[in-house]
Amino acid sequence: MNLRYCLVVTAIASCAALGSAASGAAVVVDVQVAPPPPRVVAVPAPRAGYVWAPGYWRWNGARYVWVDGRWVHARSGWRWVPDGWVAVGPRWHYVPGHWER
């Protein structure tokens, strides 16, 4: 094996390792501007085996944009906690939707 080949293989392996580590990392979003009030949207009729995750305001780096609600697969013994924003001092902290026992 030549040195160049070894360097290329090492670089590819390093990038793959970093990519997989980054994909599991939590994204922290704190904003100084309060989100608008939630939109009033009619919830669709229930679907067996699914839970309705309501829409929420997402920060795109410059302003809030609305994300429509969606169906998520139900998990027995768990409840869905919707995406939302929590006031933390003068800032607003985004809390992603998640399952809770």
Backbone as JSON Lines, residues from 0, in Angstrom:
{"i":0,"aa":"M","n":[0.84,-1.19,0.0],"ca":[0.0,0.0,0.0],"c":[0.88,1.24,0.0]}
{"i":1,"aa":"N","n":[0.49,2.22,-0.76],"ca":[1.27,3.45,-0.74],"c":[0.7,4.42,0.29]}
{"i":2,"aa":"L","n":[1.45,5.42,0.59],"ca":[1.09,6.4,1.62],"c":[-0.17,7.17,1.24]}
{"i":3,"aa":"R","n":[-0.29,7.54,-0.02],"ca":[-1.45,8.32,-0.47],"c":[-2.74,7.51,-0.24]}
{"i":4,"aa":"Y","n":[-2.73,6.23,-0.59],"ca":[-3.89,5.36,-0.41],"c":[-4.27,5.31,1.07]}
{"i":5,"aa":"C","n":[-3.3,5.12,1.93],"ca":[-3.55,5.05,3.38],"c":[-4.16,6.35,3.89]}
{"i":6,"aa":"L","n":[-3.67,7.49,3.41],"ca":[-4.21,8.78,3.84],"c":[-5.65,8.96,3.39]}
{"i":7,"aa":"V","n":[-5.95,8.56,2.16],"ca":[-7.32,8.68,1.66],"c":[-8.27,7.8,2.46]}
{"i":8,"aa":"V","n":[-7.89,6.55,2.72],"ca":[-8.73,5.64,3.49],"c":[-8.94,6.17,4.9]}
{"i":9,"aa":"T","n":[-7.9,6.7,5.52],"ca":[-8.01,7.27,6.86],"c":[-8.94,8.48,6.86]}
{"i":10,"aa":"A","n":[-8.83,9.33,5.86],"ca":[-9.69,10.52,5.78],"c":[-11.16,10.11,5.62]}
{"i":11,"aa":"I","n":[-11.43,9.13,4.78],"ca":[-12.81,8.67,4.58],"c":[-13.36,8.07,5.87]}
{"i":12,"aa":"A","n":[-12.58,7.26,6.55],"ca":[-13.02,6.65,7.81],"c":[-13.29,7.72,8.87]}
{"i":13,"aa":"S","n":[-12.44,8.73,8.93],"ca":[-12.62,9.81,9.9],"c":[-13.9,10.58,9.62]}
{"i":14,"aa":"C","n":[-14.17,10.89,8.36],"ca":[-15.39,11.62,8.0],"c":[-16.62,10.79,8.34]}
{"i":15,"aa":"A","n":[-16.57,9.51,8.07],"ca":[-17.71,8.64,8.37],"c":[-17.97,8.6,9.87]}
{"i":16,"aa":"A","n":[-16.91,8.53,10.65],"ca":[-17.06,8.49,12.12],"c":[-17.64,9.81,12.62]}
{"i":17,"aa":"L","n":[-17.17,10.92,12.11],"ca":[-17.68,12.23,12.53],"c":[-19.13,12.4,12.12]}
{"i":18,"aa":"G","n":[-19.46,11.96,10.92],"ca":[-20.84,12.08,10.44],"c":[-21.81,11.3,11.29]}
{"i":19,"aa":"S","n":[-21.46,10.08,11.67],"ca":[-22.37,9.28,12.47],"c":[-22.48,9.84,13.89]}
{"i":20,"aa":"A","n":[-21.41,10.4,14.42],"ca":[-21.46,11.0,15.75],"c":[-22.31,12.26,15.73]}
{"i":21,"aa":"A","n":[-22.19,13.05,14.68],"ca":[-22.94,14.3,14.59],"c":[-24.43,14.05,14.39]}
{"i":22,"aa":"S","n":[-24.79,12.96,13.71],"ca":[-26.2,12.71,13.45],"c":[-26.97,12.42,14.73]}
{"i":23,"aa":"G","n":[-26.32,11.94,15.77],"ca":[-26.98,11.68,17.04],"c":[-26.93,12.85,18.0]}
{"i":24,"aa":"A","n":[-26.26,13.92,17.6],"ca":[-26.11,15.08,18.47],"c":[-27.4,15.89,18.51]}
{"i":25,"aa":"A","n":[-27.73,16.42,19.68],"ca":[-28.9,17.26,19.83],"c":[-28.59,18.66,19.31]}
{"i":26,"aa":"V","n":[-29.57,19.28,18.69],"ca":[-29.41,20.64,18.2],"c":[-30.07,21.56,19.21]}
{"i":27,"aa":"V","n":[-29.34,22.55,19.69],"ca":[-29.86,23.5,20.65],"c":[-30.23,24.79,19.92]}
{"i":28,"aa":"V","n":[-31.48,25.22,20.09],"ca":[-31.93,26.45,19.45],"c":[-32.45,27.38,20.54]}
{"i":29,"aa":"D","n":[-31.8,28.52,20.69],"ca":[-32.24,29.57,21.6],"c":[-32.4,30.85,20.79]}
{"i":30,"aa":"V","n":[-33.52,31.54,20.98],"ca":[-33.86,32.71,20.19],"c":[-34.27,33.84,21.13]}
{"i":31,"aa":"Q","n":[-33.97,35.07,20.75],"ca":[-34.34,36.22,21.58],"c":[-35.75,36.72,21.31]}
{"i":32,"aa":"V","n":[-36.36,36.26,20.22],"ca":[-37.7,36.71,19.82],"c":[-38.72,35.64,20.19]}
{"i":33,"aa":"A","n":[-39.78,36.04,20.88],"ca":[-40.82,35.08,21.26],"c":[-41.52,34.54,20.02]}
{"i":34,"aa":"P","n":[-41.91,33.26,20.04],"ca":[-42.64,32.7,18.89],"c":[-44.04,33.29,18.81]}
{"i":35,"aa":"P","n":[-44.62,33.33,17.61],"ca":[-46.02,33.76,17.49],"c":[-46.92,32.76,18.2]}
{"i":36,"aa":"P","n":[-48.17,33.15,18.45],"ca":[-49.09,32.17,19.07],"c":[-49.31,30.99,18.12]}
{"i":37,"aa":"P","n":[-49.57,29.81,18.68],"ca":[-49.82,28.65,17.81],"c":[-51.01,28.92,16.88]}
{"i":38,"aa":"R","n":[-50.96,28.36,15.7],"ca":[-52.09,28.47,14.78],"c":[-53.21,27.56,15.24]}
{"i":39,"aa":"V","n":[-54.43,27.99,14.99],"ca":[-55.59,27.16,15.3],"c":[-55.87,26.34,14.05]}
{"i":40,"aa":"V","n":[-55.69,25.04,14.16],"ca":[-55.84,24.13,13.02],"c":[-56.75,22.99,13.44]}
{"i":41,"aa":"A","n":[-57.67,22.63,12.57],"ca":[-58.55,21.49,12.86],"c":[-57.73,20.21,12.85]}
{"i":42,"aa":"V","n":[-57.87,19.44,13.92],"ca":[-57.15,18.17,14.01],"c":[-57.91,17.14,13.17]}
{"i":43,"aa":"P","n":[-57.2,16.41,12.32],"ca":[-57.88,15.39,11.5],"c":[-58.5,14.3,12.37]}
{"i":44,"aa":"A","n":[-59.41,13.55,11.78],"ca":[-60.04,12.43,12.49],"c":[-58.97,11.44,12.95]}
{"i":45,"aa":"P","n":[-59.18,10.81,14.11],"ca":[-58.18,9.86,14.64],"c":[-57.86,8.74,13.65]}
{"i":46,"aa":"R","n":[-56.62,8.27,13.72],"ca":[-56.18,7.13,12.92],"c":[-55.69,6.05,13.87]}
{"i":47,"aa":"A","n":[-56.14,4.84,13.67],"ca":[-55.72,3.73,14.53],"c":[-54.22,3.54,14.46]}
{"i":48,"aa":"G","n":[-53.59,3.45,15.64],"ca":[-52.15,3.2,15.7],"c":[-51.3,4.44,15.56]}
{"i":49,"aa":"Y","n":[-51.91,5.62,15.52],"ca":[-51.16,6.87,15.35],"c":[-51.59,7.89,16.38]}
{"i":50,"aa":"V","n":[-50.72,8.85,16.63],"ca":[-50.98,9.98,17.52],"c":[-50.74,11.25,16.7]}
{"i":51,"aa":"W","n":[-51.59,12.24,16.89],"ca":[-51.43,13.51,16.17],"c":[-50.39,14.37,16.88]}
{"i":52,"aa":"A","n":[-49.35,14.75,16.14],"ca":[-48.32,15.68,16.65],"c":[-48.68,17.05,16.06]}
{"i":53,"aa":"P","n":[-49.14,17.99,16.9],"ca":[-49.6,19.27,16.36],"c":[-48.47,20.07,15.73]}
{"i":54,"aa":"G","n":[-48.86,21.02,14.89],"ca":[-47.89,21.9,14.26],"c":[-47.21,22.8,15.28]}
{"i":55,"aa":"Y","n":[-46.12,23.43,14.87],"ca":[-45.36,24.3,15.77],"c":[-44.57,25.31,14.94]}
{"i":56,"aa":"W","n":[-44.06,26.33,15.6],"ca":[-43.22,27.33,14.96],"c":[-41.77,26.89,15.04]}
{"i":57,"aa":"R","n":[-41.09,26.87,13.9],"ca":[-39.67,26.51,13.82],"c":[-38.88,27.77,13.48]}
{"i":58,"aa":"W","n":[-37.73,27.93,14.1],"ca":[-36.84,29.06,13.82],"c":[-35.92,28.66,12.69]}
{"i":59,"aa":"N","n":[-35.89,29.46,11.6],"ca":[-35.05,29.11,10.46],"c":[-33.73,29.88,10.42]}
{"i":60,"aa":"G","n":[-33.42,30.56,11.51],"ca":[-32.19,31.33,11.58],"c":[-32.43,32.82,11.41]}
{"i":61,"aa":"A","n":[-33.59,33.18,10.85],"ca":[-33.92,34.59,10.63],"c":[-35.33,34.92,11.12]}
{"i":62,"aa":"R","n":[-36.23,33.93,11.07],"ca":[-37.62,34.16,11.48],"c":[-38.29,32.83,11.77]}
{"i":63,"aa":"Y","n":[-39.48,32.91,12.34],"ca":[-40.26,31.7,12.6],"c":[-41.02,31.3,11.35]}
{"i":64,"aa":"V","n":[-41.09,30.0,11.1],"ca":[-41.9,29.44,10.02],"c":[-42.76,28.32,10.6]}
{"i":65,"aa":"W","n":[-43.98,28.21,10.11],"ca":[-44.9,27.21,10.62],"c":[-44.6,25.84,10.03]}
{"i":66,"aa":"V","n":[-44.62,24.83,10.9],"ca":[-44.46,23.43,10.48],"c":[-45.81,22.75,10.76]}
{"i":67,"aa":"D","n":[-46.42,22.21,9.73],"ca":[-47.73,21.57,9.89],"c":[-47.65,20.34,10.8]}
{"i":68,"aa":"G","n":[-48.78,20.02,11.42],"ca":[-48.89,18.83,12.25],"c":[-48.74,17.58,11.41]}
{"i":69,"aa":"R","n":[-48.55,16.45,12.09],"ca":[-48.32,15.19,11.38],"c":[-48.73,14.03,12.27]}
{"i":70,"aa":"W","n":[-48.94,12.89,11.66],"ca":[-49.22,11.67,12.4],"c":[-47.92,10.97,12.72]}
{"i":71,"aa":"V","n":[-47.79,10.48,13.96],"ca":[-46.62,9.68,14.34],"c":[-47.14,8.34,14.88]}
{"i":72,"aa":"H","n":[-46.37,7.28,14.65],"ca":[-46.77,5.96,15.14],"c":[-46.89,5.98,16.66]}
{"i":73,"aa":"A","n":[-48.0,5.47,17.16],"ca":[-48.22,5.41,18.6],"c":[-47.25,4.41,19.22]}
{"i":74,"aa":"R","n":[-46.89,4.67,20.47],"ca":[-46.03,3.76,21.23],"c":[-46.77,3.4,22.51]}
{"i":75,"aa":"S","n":[-47.04,2.14,22.68],"ca":[-47.79,1.66,23.84],"c":[-47.07,2.06,25.13]}
{"i":76,"aa":"G","n":[-47.81,2.66,26.07],"ca":[-47.25,3.06,27.36],"c":[-46.53,4.4,27.33]}
{"i":77,"aa":"W","n":[-46.53,5.07,26.18],"ca":[-45.86,6.36,26.04],"c":[-46.86,7.41,25.59]}
{"i":78,"aa":"R","n":[-46.56,8.69,25.87],"ca":[-47.39,9.78,25.35],"c":[-46.5,10.74,24.59]}
{"i":79,"aa":"W","n":[-47.04,11.36,23.56],"ca":[-46.3,12.29,22.72],"c":[-46.32,13.67,23.37]}
{"i":80,"aa":"V","n":[-45.14,14.27,23.55],"ca":[-45.01,15.64,24.04],"c":[-44.68,16.49,22.81]}
{"i":81,"aa":"P","n":[-45.56,17.44,22.46],"ca":[-45.37,18.2,21.22],"c":[-44.15,19.12,21.25]}
{"i":82,"aa":"D","n":[-43.66,19.44,20.04],"ca":[-42.6,20.44,19.91],"c":[-43.1,21.74,20.5]}
{"i":83,"aa":"G","n":[-42.21,22.53,21.07],"ca":[-42.64,23.81,21.64],"c":[-41.47,24.67,22.06]}
{"i":84,"aa":"W","n":[-41.8,25.81,22.6],"ca":[-40.81,26.8,23.04],"c":[-41.02,27.1,24.51]}
{"i":85,"aa":"V","n":[-39.92,27.24,25.26],"ca":[-39.96,27.53,26.68],"c":[-39.15,28.8,26.93]}
{"i":86,"aa":"A","n":[-39.74,29.72,27.69],"ca":[-39.02,30.95,28.03],"c":[-37.95,30.61,29.07]}
{"i":87,"aa":"V","n":[-36.71,30.99,28.77],"ca":[-35.59,30.79,29.68],"c":[-34.92,32.16,29.82]}
{"i":88,"aa":"G","n":[-35.3,32.87,30.88],"ca":[-34.81,34.25,31.03],"c":[-35.35,35.08,29.86]}
{"i":89,"aa":"P","n":[-34.47,35.86,29.23],"ca":[-34.92,36.7,28.11],"c":[-34.96,35.96,26.77]}
{"i":90,"aa":"R","n":[-34.62,34.69,26.76],"ca":[-34.54,33.93,25.51],"c":[-35.63,32.86,25.45]}
{"i":91,"aa":"W","n":[-35.83,32.32,24.26],"ca":[-36.77,31.23,24.04],"c":[-36.01,30.01,23.59]}
{"i":92,"aa":"H","n":[-36.25,28.88,24.27],"ca":[-35.52,27.64,24.0],"c":[-36.47,26.65,23.33]}
{"i":93,"aa":"Y","n":[-36.04,26.08,22.19],"ca":[-36.85,25.1,21.46],"c":[-36.69,23.72,22.1]}
{"i":94,"aa":"V","n":[-37.83,23.07,22.35],"ca":[-37.84,21.71,22.87],"c":[-38.5,20.82,21.81]}
{"i":95,"aa":"P","n":[-37.72,19.92,21.19],"ca":[-38.29,19.05,20.15],"c":[-39.37,18.13,20.7]}
{"i":96,"aa":"G","n":[-40.31,17.75,19.84],"ca":[-41.32,16.78,20.22],"c":[-40.64,15.46,20.58]}
{"i":97,"aa":"H","n":[-41.19,14.77,21.56],"ca":[-40.56,13.52,22.01],"c":[-41.57,12.65,22.74]}
{"i":98,"aa":"W","n":[-41.21,11.4,22.92],"ca":[-42.03,10.45,23.66],"c":[-41.64,10.48,25.13]}
{"i":99,"aa":"E","n":[-42.68,10.32,25.99],"ca":[-42.44,10.33,27.44],"c":[-43.31,9.25,28.06]}
{"i":100,"aa":"R","n":[-42.77,8.55,29.04],"ca":[-43.54,7.49,29.74],"c":[-44.5,8.11,30.73]}
